[in-house]
Amino acid sequence: MGSMTRPGASRITVKTPLVEMDGDEMTRVIWALVKERLIEPYVDVKLERYDLGLPERDRTDDRVTVQAAEAIKKYGVGVKCATITPNEDRVVEYKLKQAWPSPNGTIRALLDGTVFRRPIVVKNVPPMVRNWAKPITIGRHAYGDMYRSAEMRIRQVVHDFKASGIVRGVHNLDASIRSFARACIHFALSEKEDLWFSGKDTIAKIYHGAFREIFRQEVDARMADFEKAGITYSYMLIDDAVARAIRSTGGYLWACMNYDGDVMSDMIAAGFGSLGLMTSVLVSPDGHFEYEAAHGTVQRHYYEHLKGRPTSTNSTATIFAWSGALAKRGELDGTPEVTRFAKAIEQAVLETIESGIVTKDLATIAQPPVAGHVTTEGFISAIAERLAVKVGHLAGAR
């Protein structure tokens, strides 16, 4: 798609290239619409583009994913579309050479760091959990565990197998766990939010015990800062943490191991209304950032799209991935006009939803109830109208 231009209007210049990673299925369709209508008309940015769509990953034997991660290391900030992690059915559907690993898993392993996922709170979309008054942020360790595991069928003394079975070997690194703890501590202090960490060290006494001990050491080293900020640190078993989360009013950072964070971030997103209302950023120890939507490729909607039928897919999280990346790029480059534009995009999205223009996933839960829902394209067009007004105001203020 070609970008929509605004005759006679100057665009905001982004100094440093931004790494763009395209993706799959319905989110790839949305990605193009967001770029065309919300980004390119207003921002002059060099995009270092990598196609992480499944056909290209297969063609390059997944080298393109590694190249994208290396580009983030070079330029500092990337924005990623949702991608398919293929199972056996997808291998057949896409005629793949093999079931390629998760692109997110590959990028996270190469960058290390922590994924922070936070709900986007909208006034007319009340949480499903009535007492959640403030956002709950999930800090997910982005390295190791089952995402870098080795699996095999085996018959040896891991268990006294009486028949064939399966086994998995997982690992982690003290340095990665420590950087995870430090990243979560930094986030909690900057947001002045209590920090939780959960595991199951009653069962995995050495593996989970190592996480608990490293967190304790790092928190103890910053205890004076915790006291000054008026926040607390709590370790709890994962099952207890889940129960407490449901009973809580929100307003804290919940640090989770890799798999737990994967599961709990979706639970929190759904609890706050929709998987389409969740931001996600990977923060590496070296100060690299990757922004993405915290949901999948919306496969069912894509199949409807291929049949020429209208869809109503929520693009909020994808738009916030772009705005988050641009805001961070503006912060790092010292270009406040870029950051202001990014915030204008977010305000345009929130005002659109709060005015009653919503996609189908939000129409059934919005309060007060809305008359109906708009299409995928209609939602983005409504945001674009509001954004055009806001950008005009920004230009007048410059």
C-alpha positions, 0 to 999 in steps of 0.5 A: 500500500502506498502512504496517504500524503497531506499536500503542503504539510511537513512531517515530523522527522525521526533522527534514527532508523526504527526497526520494523518487523512485519508479521502474519495473517490479520495482524499483517493486514492491520499493520499495513493500514496503521502504517498507511493511515496513522504513521506515514502521513505524519512521520518521516522515519527510515524503517529498517524492515524485516519480514517475519511473516512465515513464508519469509522465515521459511525461505530464509531458514529463519535467518531473517529473525536473527537479522531483525534481532541484530538490527534492534541491537544496532539501532536500539528500538524495534516494533514488531507485528504479531507472528505465527509460531507453527505447529504441525497443522501450520507446517502443512498449511504453509508447506513449511520445511519444518516447524520453525521456532517462535520468533519472539522466543528467538528475539528474546533469547538474543536480546535477553531482558524482560517483557513488560505487559500492561493493560490499556485502561479505557474509561468505558471498558470496565475490567471483568474483575470488578475490584481491579481499579488500577492496571496490573503489569506483568514482568515476564522473564524473557530468557530460558525455561521451556522456551529454550528447552530440549525435548526427547523421547527417552528411557533412562533414569530420569523417571523409572519408565515402565513404558515409553514417555517424554522428558524435557531439559530446561535451563537458565542463567544466573546473569539473566535472572539477575538482569530480570530482577534488576529490570523489575526493580527499576520498573517498580521504583519508577512507577512507585508500584509494589513488586511481586515475584512468584514461583514454586520453590516448594517443588523446584527447590533448586531451579525456582529457589535460585530465582527467589534467592537472586530476587532477594539479593537484588531487592535487599540491595535496593531496600532503602530505595523501596522504603523511600518510594513507599513500596514493598516487595513480596515473594509468594507461590504462584498459586497463591499469587493467582488467588491474591491477584483476583482479590486485589485492586491492582496497581502493582508489578507482578514479576513472573518466570517465562511460562508463567508470564506468558499465561498470566499476561493473557489472563490479565489482558482478558480480565481488563477487557480484551487481548486487544488492550495490552501493551508489550515491550521487551527491555534488554539489559543493554538498553534495547527496546522491542514493542509489539502487540500482546496478542496473536495473529487473529487467525479466524478473522484472517480467514474471513478476510480472505473470503472477502467478508468484513471483519471487526478486529481490534487494532489498539494494541498494534497501534500502541506498539507503534506509538510506544516505539516512536515515543521511545525513539523520541526520548532516546534521540532528544526529539520531543516532537516525536514523543508528543506525536506518539502520545497524540496517537494514543489519545486519538485511540482512547477518545475514539473508543470512549466516544462509542466507536469500537470493534466487536470485541469491545461492543459487548462489554462497553459501559454504557452499552454502544449501539453496534460495532465498526469494521477493522478499517472503520475503526482505524479511519475513525482514529485517523480523523481524530489524529488529523485534528490533534496533529493540526493542534500540535503544528500550531503549537510548534 
